[in-house]
Amino acid sequence: MDPIYVTKPYLPPFEEVSPLLRQIWDRKILTNSGPNHQLLEADLIRYLGIKNISLFSNGTLALLVALKSLRLVGEVITTPFTFIATANSICWNNLIPVFADIDPITFNLDPVDVEKRINSNTCAILPVHCYGNPCDVKAFEALGENYNLPVVYDASHAFGVEIDNESILNFGEFSTLSFHATKVFNTFEGGAVVSPNLSVKKRLDRLKNFGFVSESVVASNGINAKMSEFSAALGLCQLNYVDKCIKMRRNIAKVYCELLAGVNWLSLPCYPENIFHNTAYFPVRVGLDAFGMRDSLVEHMKEVFEVYPRKYFYPLVYDFPYFSGYHDKERYPLPNATKAAAEVICLPIYPDLSESDISRVVESITSFRC
Ligand SMILES: *Cc1c(COP(=O)(O)O)cnc(C)c1O
């Protein structure tokens, strides 16, 4: 029995990649906004329906640089129910993360709770489109306008997601993407910042290239976060398959929903009509108040079926030792985030997941007795 992991990276046919590698070898342009980099930016703008994009070497640096470009000082309100890179990028900018609660259905930062945490030190809001579920972008837009705060979205999970036929990446000051191996669209490692206008994009492009404005002028404290020609070439090949990959993921999600509908102690994700979802993850909630039960289920799935779901996102960010000093749980208990961290597991979902794999995942759940 081969183990089934939560994800498996998609790769385009090798024969389609090798000619692009040959070109790189012939041209000897390896990085610094080379031809593949430029093509990939143009193709992604078309594919995603966005205005501007800057490619990065990974999603964390994309987020780090997007925040840096805003020259912020003070507190950034964000979610504790996310991958650690969201909060790391705040601290790397010498900013203070402030954690607010999430919505129990979408798992996204709750704008009502965010508003309660806004004070004179607040300098930005950093929501995450968790699992590819769109945030309440209208509410965050209103908060941003009312309090004069930039909203930066960590859209690492939201490649290709649309709301009312518009890319979710077109909301806020910036949206950042990750093209890591585990994401819906991968360039092995990679990332991007989507920005609303060209002058902002140019500022990001300078920041990711050490701050160089020209050969002899450095105007900001930049970093090296450029995407290489190798990753950009992979991205060009991947882009031909991403529609197919998302379609396969959506089919798997549909089959899971059908086969697991009868399990009354499991809550399945819901997909509103006006949202085109990428089904980057398949999060389910186990039980009602059942911390122990979730963990026993995971053990059962692993031990009996070699199915390896993941407890994304447990622990909450502020329960990691480094971040514990940033949040007073007694004073600001975040019940929805706490409950989600105790109850959610993400089931395996990736384009190559076969029908028999899906059956095994389903059986690993339906055979569980607590
Ligand atoms: C993957 C991910 C990142 C970081 O992306 P990398 O490309 O791995 O650096 C940031 N935020 C979230 C929510 C992620 O899932």
The ligand as an ORCA input file, in Angstrom:
! r2SCAN-3c Opt
* xyz 0 1
  C       2.778     28.694      1.205
  C       2.382     29.888      1.981
  C       3.231     31.004      2.133
  C       4.687     31.002      1.772
  O       4.989     30.661      0.527
  P       6.434     30.115      0.129
  O       6.416     30.214     -1.358
  O       6.517     28.696      0.619
  O       7.466     30.981      0.751
  C       2.728     32.136      2.765
  N       1.488     32.169      3.256
  C       0.653     31.115      3.172
  C      -0.729     31.232      3.728
  C       1.077     29.925      2.551
  O       0.268     28.869      2.515
*
